[in-house]
Amino acid sequence: MVKTAYDLYTEHFQWKQTAYEYVFDKNPFDVISGTDKIRKQIEGGASLAEIEAGWQDDLSKFNYLRKSFLLY
């Protein structure tokens, strides 16, 4: 949704500038996303497929690590 809003209204779109809860030194979207990578990809014109592909390695690592914690 954020990417669509950015793409449709690039000239008027603004990232929230005020602090997010207790974090004052980072963009609030970056805090929620856990990284600035997604924001930079959106600003750089990356497609949704490119953005999603960017987290596949970490997702695979997470899925591997979580297996030992699954009960069923």
N, C-alpha and C positions, 0 to 999 in steps of 0.2 A: 504494500500500500504506500509506503514511504517513497519507494522508487517511482511508482506511478505518479504520485503527487509532484515529485521532483521533476520528472520528465514532462509532465503537462504544464507546470507552472514555474519553470526554471528561473525566469526573470523575477518572480515575486517570492519564490521559495526561500525560507530562512531556517537554518537550524536553530534550535533553542539555544540562547546564549547564557542564560542564568544557570546557576549551579543546580545539579540534580542531587537532592537531599544533602548529603554530607561531602560530596565531591565537588571541589571548586576549580580544579586545575584541568579538567577534561570536558569535552563536549558531552552534554547529556545523552545524546544518541550513542556515542561511543561507550559510555558507561553501561547503558542498557544492553548494547550489542556485545559488550565484553572486549571490543577492539575498535580501532579506527579504520580497519581494513574495509568493512562494508560501506561505511560512509564515503571513503575515498573511491571505492569502486562505483558507487552511485554517481558521485561527482564526475568520475572519469568516463561515464557512459557505458559501463559494462552491462551486459544483458543479464537477465535473471538466471539463465543457465550458467553463465560465467561466475556469478556470485555464488550460486549453489555449489558449483564444482570446487570453489575455493575452500569449502569446509569439509569436503569428503574424506580427506586423509585423517583429520582430527576425529570425524565421526566414526570412521573405521577403527581407530585406536580406542575410542570410548567403548564401542560395541564389544571389542575384544576384552577389554579390562572388566567390563560389567558382567561378563558371562559367569565369572566365579561367584558373583553375589546373587545370582538368580536362584530362587528356590524351586521353581517348577519349569 
